[in-house]
Amino acid sequence: MKLTVLGCSGSYAPAGGACSGYLVQGGGVTVWLDAGPGTLANLQEHVDLDDLDGILITHAHPDHWVDLLPFHNVVRYIRKRSGLPVWSPAKVLELTEAVNGEITHALDWTVIDARAHVELGGLRFSFSRTDHPPETLAVRIDEVAGPTLAYSADTGPDWALTDLGDGFDAALLEASMPVAMEGSVQHLSGRQAGALARAAGVRRLLLTHIQPGVDADQQRTDAGSAFAGPVEVVAIHQTYDI
């Protein structure tokens, strides 16, 4: 399994950056995981749009999904295709149709919640609702006879990575804010991300969703104070072997 970062900034993107979005490639398929602003352009530097096998959106905050709107226009009018699977909480579908109108002619959309299980090629997806408004789904991705990746999406500290299981080969966890802001918003500090990873027996911790202006090196240091394994801050356009 490979994870390619299309964008990793929290809330908004700095100059030259992009918000949350990732390519997950494994089990013979390619999945676009979250589609924040800027990620559609960056996706095309790594794969052809026609090679996407599915799209998974974790929640309806705009920094995680709005590039799905121009992508829908692409597959409807320009590079026409139909039946591409999309999975998301109900609010994302509602907002997409409010802006772009009826979408089922181009996209095979399935509304999911924390009880859902999704299979695509050799990848298996399961979910847990996090501590974050609106309905937000953390994701466990298992490759058949291969590694396991966890993605927190957005969450506050009143959620446990162990809700998705344990023993992950890697965990991609948000680390939006410094330690001094813990408890002020429903997001994690680097230290809190490290503690979640330690409790779930994660082998490798990847930090993401760091807000512009927050010291990424300090986030990594803070995570390392709570987690003994390897800690990395992900970078845009980088690919990580899981």
C-alpha positions, 0 to 999 in steps of 0.5 A: 500500500502507498499513501501519496499526500495531495494536501495536508494543511488544516483549515486553509492552505498556505501559498503553494499548499493544499488542504486535506487529500491523499491517494491510497494505492493498493490492492490493485486500486487507487482511491482519492481520500478526502478532496480538500481545495487544491488536491484535484490539481495535485492529484493530476501530477500523480495519476490520470483522472481516468485511473481513479477507482473510488473517492472517499470523503470523511466529512463535510468541512470544506477543507476536506471535500470541495474539490469534489465539485469541480471533479464532478463537472469533469466527469459529467461534461469533459472527461465523461464517465459514469459509475465511479464509486463515492462514499461519504457521510450524508451531509457531503452528498447533500451539499454537493447536490445543493451546488451541482444538482443531481449527481448520480448520472456520473457518480455511484454515491453511497452514504456511509456512517460508522457502521459501514464496511466498504470493499474495493479491489483488495482494499477493505475500509471500516470506520469510526465516528470521531470527536468532531462536528459535523459527522466525521469518520475516521478510516481503517484501511486494510490491504488483503494480505498486506499492511493496515493504515489508520486515518483520523480525519479530524477529531478532538481528544474524546475519540480513541484510535483503538475504536478502529482496532490496533496494531496499525502499520501506520497511522495518519493522524491530525495534529492541528494545534500546539499543546497550548491550545489543547481543549480549546477546539475539537482538534489534536495537538501533536502530543495528543496524536502521539498518545492516541498512536501509543495506545493503539500500538501503531508502528509508525506515526504520520502527522498531518492537518497542521495549520499554517503558522503552527511549528511543524517541527514542534508538533513532531517533537510533541508527538515524540514525547508521547510515542516511542516509534518513528514520527514524521510530518507528512509533506505535499507530493510525498509518497509513503510506503505503508 
